[in-house]
Amino acid sequence: MRRLHDSGMGVKRIAAALSRSTDTVSKHLFKKNTTKKSKGRPKHSIRTPKGFLAAQRAYKKLLKSSGGTKEVTAAMLKSEMKLKFDIETVRREFAENGYQFRPLYEKPDLSDGDKKERLQWAREHKHRSPSQWSQYVHACMDNMVFQVLPNAKYRKVAAKRKVRGVYRKRKRDFSVGHVKPSNSAPGQWPTARSDLARPQVLKQSSGKGSVTIACAIGAGKVLMWHRVVGRWSAAAADRMCSGALQPAAKRVCPSVRGMFRVMEDSDPTGYKSRSGMAARKSAGIQTLDLPKRPPDLMPLDFAFWANLNTRVRGREKDWPASETETRAQCLAWLRRAALATPSERIHSIMGSLHKRRDLLA
């Protein structure tokens, strides 16, 4: 068409020769030379390494400006960077780079004496490798409070609770926006002495109360699963030591020579009471005390309870609406779930003390 026009043919003759309308021929011959808008990624993209670094800087800037008083979401980052794609793309890019929306930390203020105690503890155990930790510490012991949920109504309430946090990697980060305010109240289900953010309080009482479990892990298995009757106290700690911990230590680790070493926290109510310490000493149990306010040094806190809680929450979510359980059935399932923890998982938990010891520095 262009060649015919350059040879001197007019629009009408070209239209007649090609059986086209004059409007069609004119559009092709005299159309404006407009530049097409470029398609593809917008100027600010997080789909490239350089763009994701810019997204990291923007996210940290938002966290700093918030002062840790509000949650910084993917939508806020999208608005800050004026991104053109949807929020799910932002979340997906964060996930592919190892950033997940994780709960906040609680980091209490430490006195100079607490800092010295932590550094001394780290130096004492500096030489232990991951495999040595699993052999040196025969058991790690801690308590957990579980709410008994007998039917779908209360399980649904528990499954709806959400723990809010921040996009971060698994590596601990105590910068602005990553730490939970010190005056925040811990949740009541489950109650763990961990510095991770707790779930919200269960708003409804199931009528079945709660149960306190004293658990000990070591040697690649759950050594003790003891249900505390009544309130946790020095007397309850004495009964647990003589009636559950000592028999479990002799049964599972009969080859241990000397004292049976147990890692426990500094709970003054039971574990560190005078009668509790005397009962363990008479039972041939030596305690490996942790420094004050340790940053996730108790293996049950940083891994075991979280793994068990994940399975419990999954069971709550899929619970049939017409099915109910008695208190005994709920507790029996909880015990079976804990005892079914793979041996490799427990060995890995114990071995990770090698890296977590460095958090004391």
N, C-alpha and C positions, 0 to 999 in steps of 0.2 A: 504494500500500500504506500509506504514511504518512497519506494523506488519509482512507482508510477507518478507520484506527485512531483518528484524531482525532475522527471523527464518532460514535464509540461502539461500533464493531464489535470483537468480541473476536478473539483469534488463531485460534480454531477456525473461526469464521464466515468470516474473511478467507481462510484456507487452503482452505476448501470453495469459496468463490466464485472463487478464482483457480486452483483445481486444483493447489495446492502443498502440501507437507507443512508441518506446524506448526513443525518445526525450521527450515525455510527462512525462514518468515515471522518467527519469533522472532529469527533472526540479523539480518535486515534491520531489524527494528523496535528491537531492544535492543542492537545492536552498540556497542562502546565507541568513544568519540571519541578515537582514538589519533592522534598526530601522526606523519606519515610522515617517515622519515629522508630528509634532503636528499641528492639525488644530484647528481653533477657533479664539478667539480675539487676536490681536497683543499685544506685550508687553506694548505699550502705548495706552491705550483705554480710551475713555471718556464715555463709556457706563456704567461704574460703578461709585459709589459716589467718590471713591478715585481717579479714573481717571479723573473725571470732575473737581475736585479740582485742579489737576495738569494742566488741560486745562485752568482754570481760572488764575492760576499763570502765565502760559506761555503767555496768552493773555494780561495780565496787563504788563508783561515784554516787549512785543512787543509795546504796547501803550507808555510805558515810553521811550523806545529807539527811537520811531518815533518822540517824542517831540511834538505831535499834528500837525505835518506838512504833514502827509499823512494818508490815510485811511488804517486801519488794517483789512484785510478781513479774511474770513474763510479759503481761500486757503493758506494764509500766516501762519495761525495757524497750518494747516495740515502739511505744510512743516517744520515748526519749531519743531513739535512734532514727525515728521516722521511717521504719521499715514498711515495705509494701505488702509482704506476704503475711499469712495468718499466724496466730499465736502458737499453734501446734508445731509449726516449722521451727519457731524459736526453741520450744521445749525439746524437740527432736535433736536439734543441733547441740544443745547443752548435754543431752543424754549421750550422744555419740562421742562427745569429748570428755566423758567421765563425770559430768556434773548432774547430780540428782537433787530433787527437792527433799532435803533431809532436815530432821528436827534440830532445834537450836541447842546449844550447850549452856550449862550453868557453870560458871567459874567463880567460886567464892574467893574473897580476898584472903591472902595468906599473910601470916605474921612472919617476921624474920626467923623466929624459932621453928615454925612449920617448914619454911624453905630449907633451913639447915638440915632438918630431919629428913626431908625428901631427898636431898643431895647425898646424905650419908647412906640412906637405904639404897640408892642407885649405885653408889661406889661399892657397897658390900656385895652386890649381886651382878657386878659388871661382867664378870668372867663367864657367866652361865650362858650356854648356847640354847637354842630352842629345844633340842632333845634332852639336854640336862635339866631344863625346867620341868619337863614332864616326869623326870625321875626324882628330882630333888623334892618337889612338892607332891606329897602323896595324895593330898585331897585339898580342894577349895570348897569352902562351906559358906552358905549365905541363906537368908530367909526371903520369902516372897509371900505376899498376901493376894489371894485370888478370890474374886467374887463368884459365888455359885449362881449360875443362870439356868433355871430348869426348863424354860420353854422358849418358843420363837419370839415372843413379845420382848423379853428382856435381852435376848441375844441380838435382836434387830437394833435395839437401842445401843448396845455396846459396839456393834459393827459399824454404826454410823459415826462414831466419834472419830475425829480427824486430828492428827498432830501436825501443826503447822511449823514451818521452818524456813530454810533458805536453800537456794541452789548452790551446792558445793560438792567437792570431791570427798572421798572417804577420809582423806587426811584432815586432821583436826586443825581448825582455824579459829583463833580467839579474837579476830579483828572485829571492828564495829559492825553490828548487824548480825553476827554469827552467835552471839552469846545471849542467853535468856536473862531477862532482868532478875536481879537477886531477890526481889520481893514477890516473885511469882509463886503461887501456891502449887505444890505438887498434887498430882492426881491421886485418886484412891484405888484405881484398878488398872494395872497392878501397882503395888507400892514397892519400888526398888530403890536401893541407895545408889543409883547411878546418876551421872551428871547429864544424861540425855533428858530432853524435854519429856515430861510425862503426859499420858493421855488425859483428856478431860474427865472430871468427876462423873461417875455414873449417876444420872439424874433420878433414876427410879430404884427403889429397893425391891429386890426380887422376893423378899420374904424368907430366903434361905441363908442369909448371912454370908459370911466370908470364911475362908480357911487360911491359916498360916502354915506354910510348908518350909521345913528346914531341909535343905538339899546339899549334898556333897558330891563332887565329881572328881575323878582321878583314875589313873591306870586305864584310860580309854573307855570308861563306863560311868554310869551313875552309881556311886557307892552307897548312897543313903538317900532315901525319900521318906522323910518323917513328918507326919501331920501333928502339929502342935495342938494339944488339947487345952482349951482355955486361953488366957492371955499369955503373951511371951514375957517371961520374967526369969530371974536367976534360978528359981526352982524348976521351971520348964527347961532351961538350958541344962541343968544337972540331969534331969530325966532323959533328955535327948542324948546326952553324952554316954551315960551308962547303958541306956536301953536300946540305942540305935547306932551311934557312931562307933563305939568300941567294938561291938560284935561285927559290924561291917568291915572295920579295919582288919580284924583278925581273919575274917573269911576271905576277903579279896586280896589282901597283901600279907600272906602268912610268912613270906620270906624276909620281911623288913626286920632288920636288926636295929636295936636301939629304939629311940623314940619315933613315933608315927607323926610326921610333920603335916600340919594342917594350916592352910592360909585362911584367915578370917578377917572381918573388918573390926573396927574399934567400937562396937556396940556396947555401951556401958550397962544396958539393961540386963543382958543375958551373957554374951560371950565374955565380956571383960569384968563381970562381977567377981567378987572374991570367991564365992562358992563355986562358980562356974570354972574359974581357972584352977581351983584346987581339985575339982572333979576330973578335969582333963589330965592334970599332972599325975594323979593317982591311977588313971587309966592308961598311962604310958603315952600320952599325946602331947606333943610339943607344938605350940602355936607359932606361926610365922606372921608376925604382926605387920600390918601395912602402915605407912606414914599417914598423918592426918590429911584428910581431903585429897586422896590420891586421884589423879586423872584417869579413871577407867583402868585400874589395875586388878580389880576383882573379876576373874573370868566369867563368873555367872552373870555379873552385871553387864559386861560389855558384849556378851555373845549368847550365853546359854538361855537366859530368860527371854531375850529378844526372839530367839529361834522358836522357843516353845510358845511364846505369845503369838507369833505369826500363825502357827498351826491352830491355836485356839481361836483366833479371829477368823480364820478361814472356815472353821467349823461353825461358828456363829452365823456367818454370812449365808451358808448353804443349808442351814437347819430347816427341816420341814415344818410347815406351820402347824400341822396337827400332832406333832410328836412332842412328848414331854419326857423329862428325866427326873429321877429322885436325886437327892443330895448325894447319896452313896454312889449312884451311877456316874454323876458328874465327876466326883473325885476319883473314881476308879479309872475313867477315861483319861483324866489328866495325868495320873500316875503312869498309865501305859504309854502315853505320848512322850513323857519324859524319859522313861526307860528305853524307848525305841530310838533314842538319839544315836546315830552311827558312831562307832568307835573312832573312826578317822576324824570326825568332827571334833570330838572331845580332845584328842591328841593335838589337833590344830589349834584349838582354843588355848590349851596350856602352853604350847610352844610360842604363841604370840606374845607371851610375857617378855620375851627377849626384846622385842621392839618397843613395847609399851613402857618398859623400864626407862627408856630414853626420854619419855615425856616428863620425867621428874627433873631433868636438867634445866 
